[in-house]
Amino acid sequence: QVQLVESGGGLVQPGGSLKLTCVASGSAGEAYVMGWYRQVPGKQREFVASITSGGNAGYADSVKGRFTMSRDNAKKTVYLQMTDLKLEDTAIYYCNAMGPAQVPWGQGTQVTVSS
């Protein structure tokens, strides 16, 4: 079974940067479209970014121009480079495949943007 482990979160000031990493173990397929999502307690999980196996990325309007998603298929790893972080980016960040290929969610990684 595929397991997802996110890391790289932390506390950062507004305008700062962080790079998140998500590693998939088990029988994760390289062909899956992968996504980053985030959730604030009490709110629904929301889409942040996605990337195809060929490296084409898409972003939510709220992060476009500030976040960059990438992947290393050989390492079964996806990344989310976050720059110019804003207070409203504070959330737990998760990765997962998109659509019917989704697997059980990992623990996520907390990103806190605060001055």
C-alpha positions in Angstrom: 0.0 0.0 0.0 1.2 3.5 -0.8 2.2 5.7 2.1 2.7 9.5 1.8 5.1 11.4 4.1 5.2 15.1 4.0 7.9 17.3 5.5 9.5 20.7 5.4 6.9 22.8 7.1 7.7 25.2 9.9 7.2 28.7 11.2 8.1 31.6 8.8 7.6 35.3 8.7 5.4 36.9 6.0 7.4 37.2 2.8 9.5 34.2 3.7 10.0 30.9 1.9 9.7 27.2 2.6 10.1 24.1 0.5 7.8 21.1 1.2 8.7 17.5 0.3 6.4 14.5 -0.1 7.8 11.0 -0.5 5.6 8.1 -1.7 6.5 4.6 -0.6 5.1 1.3 -1.7 3.6 0.7 -5.1 3.3 4.4 -6.0 3.0 4.9 -9.8 5.0 7.4 -11.6 2.1 8.1 -14.0 -0.2 9.6 -11.4 -1.0 13.3 -11.4 0.1 14.5 -8.0 -1.3 17.4 -6.0 -0.6 19.5 -3.0 -3.6 20.4 -0.8 -3.9 22.4 2.4 -6.4 22.5 5.3 -7.1 24.9 8.1 -8.9 23.4 11.1 -12.6 23.8 10.7 -12.4 24.2 6.9 -12.4 21.9 4.0 -9.2 20.7 2.5 -8.4 22.9 -0.6 -6.4 22.3 -3.7 -3.1 24.2 -4.0 -1.2 22.8 -6.9 -0.9 19.8 -9.2 1.7 18.3 -11.6 1.5 15.6 -14.3 4.0 12.9 -14.7 5.6 15.0 -17.5 6.0 18.0 -15.2 3.2 20.2 -16.3 2.0 22.1 -13.2 -1.2 24.0 -12.4 -2.0 26.2 -9.4 -4.8 27.6 -7.4 -5.2 31.3 -8.1 -4.3 32.2 -4.5 -0.8 30.8 -4.9 -0.1 31.3 -8.6 3.2 33.1 -9.1 4.4 32.4 -5.5 4.4 28.6 -5.4 6.2 26.1 -7.7 5.5 22.4 -7.7 8.0 19.9 -9.1 8.6 16.2 -9.0 11.3 13.6 -9.2 9.7 10.4 -10.5 12.8 8.3 -9.8 12.6 9.2 -6.2 8.8 9.1 -6.0 8.9 12.6 -4.6 7.1 15.8 -5.2 8.0 19.2 -3.9 6.3 22.5 -3.3 8.5 25.6 -3.3 6.7 28.4 -1.5 7.8 32.0 -1.7 6.4 35.3 -0.6 4.4 33.5 2.0 1.3 35.2 3.5 -0.6 34.9 6.7 -3.4 33.1 4.9 -1.0 30.4 3.7 -1.0 29.0 7.2 -2.4 25.5 7.1 -1.5 21.8 7.2 -0.2 20.8 3.8 -0.8 17.4 2.3 0.1 15.7 -0.9 -1.8 13.0 -2.7 -2.6 11.7 -6.1 -5.5 13.3 -7.8 -8.8 11.8 -8.7 -9.5 8.1 -8.3 -5.8 7.3 -7.7 -5.9 8.9 -4.3 -4.6 6.9 -1.4 -5.0 7.4 2.3 -3.9 10.8 3.4 -0.6 11.2 5.3 -0.1 13.3 8.4 0.7 16.4 6.5 3.2 19.1 7.4 2.3 22.3 9.3 3.1 25.6 7.8 2.7 28.7 10.0 3.2 32.2 8.6 3.3 34.7 11.4 5.1 37.8 12.4 
